[in-house]
Amino acid sequence: MDKKTIPVMIIDDEESILNFMSKALKKEGYEPHCFVEPRLATAKLSTVNPQIVITDIVMPTMNGLQVLEAVKQFNVETNVILITAHASVESAISAMRGGAFDYITKPFEIDELVVTLKRALSSKRLNTVFPAIEKKTQSMYQVSKLIGNSPKMHEIYRLLEKVAKSDSTVLVVGESGTGKEMVARAIHYSSPRKSNPFVSVNCASLPDQLLESELFGHEKGSFTGALATKPGLLELAHGGSFLLDEVGDMSLPVQAKLLRALQEREIKRVGGIENIPVDVRIIAATSKDLQAEIEKKNFREDLFYRLNVIPIFLPPLRERREDIPELISHFIGYLKEKYHMPKELEFLPDGMDYLMTYHWPGNIRELENIVERIFMLAEKKSLGRDDIVQLLGTELRSVKDMTRGGTMLIELKNETENVLKRRRLSRHSSNRMEINFRQLNGFILVVRRCSIKSKSTTWNRPVFRTKCKIFLHSEVGKAVFDKIKSFRLYRNNPKIINA
């Protein structure tokens, strides 16, 4: 998300500090909303809908912890940064375990505030000391609250129910926008650790030094800008669950330190000498093929095996199209509640068919964004295909129309990659992991001058041949063959070789 679209609420009873922070954040491209009176600020939460709230702790009419409770009541995912004149490590840990994201000690440098904001945008802490809010949070993220009734999703639900009861490390694999973080939350809030913190960090959004400090914490003076001692996220997640989102983007030096922390169950703050024990359940998520990253020397093999105890593979939306109507209904209900708009909206059969034939490269996240755009702009209750095109201002390219011959080879390529990814992650024998794109050239002979091994090939201009050669010596070959049949990529009778 562009910083210019990120609303930040600032609450302080000193106007000079408000003006200072407002000017600084505007210069950085944020959208500040300033309030001298905290009660007015909390009343405006639904109007501003901030992603981050910065609040002083000591104020005459309402203190910072009361603001924190009001913000978490509004949206438990909104990060709150506290400003204090006097703080100790103990008080900071206490405040952050209560749901605050971080604290800043007065006087502070603007660079410290900006760095803290960047961290707040890449991390979430779903834990509070407020029982009513905690109860609401636990009910929101149960496995039963996940959306979808397709066979693939029911398989995932059954697996999640089993996984949640244990403390095993989980690796969630899926394309961007498939709901990996929602699955991680469902695991945590269906587990015995549900009353303890759920903490997450996006490994792709922070530079190495900042990510290391975020994970392990740092001592005062350990590096430039370390103006106070800060506990790390792993320390704050003690007793709960920790999500390493986009773990495949973590650098090798940080991977090495993470591996040690997972092995020893203890961390050492940057610049510190004390070993701090941590008890956390690790849930990792990635949209990358970690086996391929290992081959490229971008990911440690020993860390992969440490994380890949129980792999969970989330299907892209194009493989669970029957869930699209239910997802759309859920998003419309959510938008009504979020914007307090009792608006009725439904899709006519041709409109729903139009949305279901789109290939959704951005998956559920893209669907949610498009539904919100339609919801906010629609003036009619019932929408057909032409209404959707008019509201979106562009034509959604359907699967059938993407390429000549009515077939989209991009989907075949993506499906084949997914099959191989599952094969690689679920088998540990090196000879079995040799299933790779070179073998696929023997599977499919339908695209002239193209090979599935090539990442630079343009896939939207297939040239059909009369025969395919399919090897059925493994479930990989069978899965690819089934996919080819469903896309009608062969003519006459395919040549099948049972090896």
MOFENGI-V513783 format. One record per residue. RES is the residue in one letter. PHI is phi in degrees with one decimal (* if undefined). OMEGA is omega as a letter, one per 30 degrees, with the letter a starting at -180 (NA if undefined). Layout:
{{RES;PHI;OMEGA} {RES;PHI;OMEGA}}
This chain:
{{M;*;l} {D;-65.1;a} {K;-58.9;a} {K;-65.0;a} {T;-98.5;a} {I;-96.3;l} {P;-79.0;l} {V;-123.6;l} {M;-92.0;a} {I;-118.7;a} {I;-126.3;l} {D;-159.9;a} {D;-81.0;l} {E;-103.7;a} {E;-64.1;a} {S;-63.4;l} {I;-70.0;l} {L;-58.0;a} {N;-62.9;a} {F;-62.1;a} {M;-69.8;a} {S;-63.1;l} {K;-63.5;a} {A;-65.0;a} {L;-71.7;l} {K;-62.0;l} {K;-63.5;l} {E;-82.0;l} {G;97.5;l} {Y;-82.5;l} {E;-115.3;a} {P;-80.3;l} {H;-124.5;a} {C;-101.9;l} {F;-140.0;l} {V;-84.0;a} {E;-99.5;a} {P;-64.0;l} {R;-65.1;l} {L;-65.1;a} {A;-61.0;a} {T;-67.1;l} {A;-71.4;a} {K;-97.7;a} {L;-58.6;a} {S;-68.9;l} {T;-77.2;a} {V;-76.9;a} {N;50.5;a} {P;-71.5;l} {Q;-85.1;a} {I;-137.1;l} {V;-119.6;l} {I;-110.7;a} {T;-138.8;l} {D;-70.2;l} {I;-85.1;a} {V;-96.2;l} {M;-140.9;a} {P;-66.4;a} {T;-94.1;a} {M;-162.9;a} {N;-85.1;a} {G;-63.1;l} {L;-69.8;l} {Q;-68.7;l} {V;-62.5;l} {L;-57.0;l} {E;-63.5;a} {A;-64.4;a} {V;-66.0;a} {K;-67.4;l} {Q;-67.6;l} {F;-70.9;a} {N;-156.2;a} {V;-63.8;a} {E;-86.5;l} {T;-73.0;a} {N;-80.1;a} {V;-118.3;l} {I;-109.0;a} {L;-95.3;l} {I;-113.3;a} {T;-139.4;l} {A;-82.1;a} {H;-136.9;a} {A;-146.7;l} {S;-114.8;l} {V;-60.5;a} {E;-63.0;a} {S;-67.2;l} {A;-65.7;l} {I;-62.5;l} {S;-61.4;a} {A;-65.5;a} {M;-73.1;l} {R;-69.7;l} {G;-81.8;l} {G;124.0;l} {A;-70.1;l} {F;-77.7;a} {D;-162.7;l} {Y;-133.1;l} {I;-126.9;a} {T;-95.1;l} {K;-75.6;f} {P;-76.7;a} {F;-128.1;l} {E;-84.7;a} {I;-64.8;l} {D;-61.8;l} {E;-64.6;l} {L;-64.7;a} {V;-64.5;l} {V;-63.4;l} {T;-63.5;l} {L;-62.3;l} {K;-60.8;l} {R;-65.2;a} {A;-64.2;l} {L;-77.7;a} {S;-107.7;a} {S;-133.7;l} {K;-137.0;l} {R;-130.7;a} {L;-95.0;l} {N;-153.8;l} {T;-142.9;l} {V;-97.6;a} {F;-98.0;a} {P;-56.6;a} {A;-63.5;a} {I;-70.0;a} {E;-63.8;l} {K;-63.4;l} {K;-64.2;a} {T;-63.1;a} {Q;-62.2;a} {S;-74.1;a} {M;-67.7;a} {Y;-112.3;l} {Q;-69.3;l} {V;-56.7;a} {S;-65.5;a} {K;-90.0;l} {L;-68.3;a} {I;-99.1;l} {G;135.8;l} {N;-121.7;l} {S;-70.2;l} {P;-55.6;a} {K;-63.3;l} {M;-69.1;l} {H;-65.1;l} {E;-63.1;l} {I;-66.4;l} {Y;-58.9;a} {R;-62.9;l} {L;-67.1;a} {L;-62.6;l} {E;-60.4;l} {K;-70.5;a} {V;-64.4;a} {A;-60.7;a} {K;-75.0;a} {S;-104.9;l} {D;-111.2;a} {S;-66.5;l} {T;-71.5;a} {V;-122.7;l} {L;-116.4;a} {V;-98.3;a} {V;-118.3;l} {G;180.0;l} {E;-63.0;l} {S;-60.9;l} {G;89.4;a} {T;-89.6;l} {G;99.4;a} {K;-64.4;a} {E;-68.4;l} {M;-62.1;l} {V;-64.4;l} {A;-61.8;l} {R;-65.5;l} {A;-61.1;l} {I;-61.9;a} {H;-63.0;a} {Y;-80.1;l} {S;-108.8;a} {S;-108.6;l} {P;-63.1;a} {R;-88.6;a} {K;-61.4;l} {S;-83.7;l} {N;-104.3;a} {P;-64.1;l} {F;-112.7;a} {V;-123.3;l} {S;-136.4;l} {V;-142.1;l} {N;-93.1;a} {C;-68.5;a} {A;-83.3;a} {S;-98.7;a} {L;-123.0;l} {P;-68.2;a} {D;-52.6;a} {Q;-63.0;a} {L;-69.7;l} {L;-64.7;l} {E;-61.4;l} {S;-64.2;a} {E;-66.5;a} {L;-73.5;a} {F;-107.2;a} {G;81.4;l} {H;-152.0;l} {E;-92.1;l} {K;-58.5;l} {G;81.6;a} {S;-70.8;l} {F;-157.7;a} {T;-60.3;a} {G;97.4;l} {A;-84.2;a} {L;-82.9;l} {A;-152.0;l} {T;-71.7;a} {K;-129.8;l} {P;-72.8;l} {G;-85.5;a} {L;-64.2;l} {L;-63.0;l} {E;-67.5;a} {L;-71.6;a} {A;-86.6;a} {H;-51.8;a} {G;89.6;a} {G;-117.1;a} {S;-122.2;a} {F;-129.8;l} {L;-99.7;l} {L;-95.8;a} {D;-80.0;a} {E;51.2;a} {V;-63.6;l} {G;-66.9;l} {D;-95.7;l} {M;-73.9;a} {S;-72.0;a} {L;-61.6;l} {P;-60.9;l} {V;-70.8;l} {Q;-58.1;a} {A;-62.7;a} {K;-71.2;l} {L;-65.4;l} {L;-59.0;l} {R;-63.2;l} {A;-62.6;l} {L;-69.4;a} {Q;-72.2;a} {E;-89.9;a} {R;58.0;l} {E;-154.1;a} {I;-127.1;l} {K;-133.0;l} {R;-61.4;l} {V;-60.2;a} {G;83.3;a} {G;-101.8;a} {I;-121.4;a} {E;-88.5;l} {N;-85.6;a} {I;-109.3;a} {P;-68.9;l} {V;-133.4;l} {D;-119.3;a} {V;-134.8;l} {R;-94.2;a} {I;-93.6;l} {I;-122.8;l} {A;-107.2;l} {A;-137.5;a} {T;-156.2;l} {S;-103.2;a} {K;-98.3;l} {D;-85.4;a} {L;-65.6;l} {Q;-64.1;l} {A;-65.8;l} {E;-66.6;l} {I;-64.7;l} {E;-62.7;l} {K;-84.7;a} {K;66.1;l} {N;-99.6;a} {F;-140.4;a} {R;-72.6;a} {E;-67.8;a} {D;-67.7;l} {L;-70.5;l} {F;-58.9;a} {Y;-68.3;l} {R;-68.0;a} {L;-87.7;a} {N;-87.4;l} {V;-77.3;l} {I;-126.6;l} {P;-82.6;l} {I;-125.2;a} {F;-107.8;a} {L;-93.4;a} {P;-73.4;l} {P;-67.1;a} {L;-62.1;a} {R;-66.3;l} {E;-97.0;l} {R;-140.7;a} {R;-61.5;a} {E;-65.0;l} {D;-86.8;a} {I;-60.1;l} {P;-58.3;l} {E;-66.9;l} {L;-64.2;l} {I;-61.3;l} {S;-60.4;l} {H;-64.1;a} {F;-65.4;l} {I;-63.4;l} {G;-62.1;l} {Y;-64.3;a} {L;-67.9;l} {K;-59.2;a} {E;-71.7;a} {K;-64.6;a} {Y;-101.6;l} {H;52.3;a} {M;-119.7;l} {P;-76.7;a} {K;-96.0;l} {E;-94.1;a} {L;-147.6;l} {E;-144.1;a} {F;-111.3;l} {L;-68.7;a} {P;-53.2;a} {D;-69.6;l} {G;-70.0;l} {M;-67.4;l} {D;-60.1;l} {Y;-61.3;l} {L;-70.3;a} {M;-77.0;l} {T;-91.0;l} {Y;-70.6;a} {H;-87.2;l} {W;48.6;l} {P;-63.9;l} {G;-91.5;l} {N;59.1;a} {I;-63.4;l} {R;-62.7;l} {E;-67.0;l} {L;-60.3;l} {E;-60.8;a} {N;-64.4;a} {I;-68.9;l} {V;-63.0;l} {E;-64.6;l} {R;-62.3;l} {I;-64.7;a} {F;-61.4;a} {M;-74.8;a} {L;-98.6;a} {A;-67.7;l} {E;-110.9;l} {K;-105.7;l} {K;-78.7;a} {S;-110.8;a} {L;-119.0;l} {G;-104.3;a} {R;-58.2;a} {D;-63.3;l} {D;-64.6;a} {I;-64.2;l} {V;-59.5;a} {Q;-65.6;a} {L;-67.7;a} {L;-78.5;a} {G;74.1;l} {T;-157.8;l} {E;-92.3;l} {L;-78.7;a} {R;-78.2;a} {S;-77.6;l} {V;-59.3;a} {K;-69.8;a} {D;-97.3;a} {M;-68.8;a} {T;-139.4;l} {R;-65.0;a} {G;89.4;l} {G;71.5;a} {T;-134.1;l} {M;-107.0;a} {L;-70.9;l} {I;-59.6;a} {E;-65.6;l} {L;-61.1;l} {K;-61.9;l} {N;-63.0;a} {E;-63.4;l} {T;-62.1;l} {E;-62.6;l} {N;-64.2;l} {V;-60.1;a} {L;-65.6;l} {K;-62.3;l} {R;-63.1;a} {R;-62.5;a} {R;-67.5;a} {L;-75.9;a} {S;-97.8;l} {R;-122.7;a} {H;-108.2;l} {S;-70.8;a} {S;-63.3;a} {N;-69.4;l} {R;-76.5;a} {M;-76.0;l} {E;-77.3;l} {I;-65.3;a} {N;-146.4;a} {F;-68.6;l} {R;-64.5;l} {Q;-65.6;a} {L;-67.1;l} {N;-63.7;l} {G;-82.7;a} {F;-74.0;a} {I;-124.7;l} {L;-124.7;a} {V;-119.6;a} {V;-122.5;a} {R;-69.3;l} {R;59.3;l} {C;-123.1;l} {S;-141.5;a} {I;-67.0;l} {K;-66.9;a} {S;-77.3;l} {K;-88.7;a} {S;-94.8;a} {T;-68.4;l} {T;-82.2;a} {W;-96.8;a} {N;-100.2;l} {R;-135.7;a} {P;-73.7;l} {V;-119.6;a} {F;-75.1;l} {R;-111.2;a} {T;-83.3;a} {K;-138.4;l} {C;-120.2;l} {K;-113.7;a} {I;-118.4;l} {F;-92.7;a} {L;-108.9;a} {H;-86.8;l} {S;-154.4;l} {E;-64.0;l} {V;-63.8;l} {G;-62.0;a} {K;-65.3;a} {A;-64.7;l} {V;-66.5;l} {F;-61.9;l} {D;-60.6;l} {K;-67.6;l} {I;-64.3;l} {K;-61.1;a} {S;-68.2;l} {F;-97.9;l} {R;54.7;a} {L;-91.8;l} {Y;-124.7;l} {R;-118.4;a} {N;58.2;l} {N;-105.5;l} {P;-69.7;l} {K;-84.2;a} {I;-112.8;l} {I;-116.0;l} {N;-91.2;a} {A;-87.9;NA}}
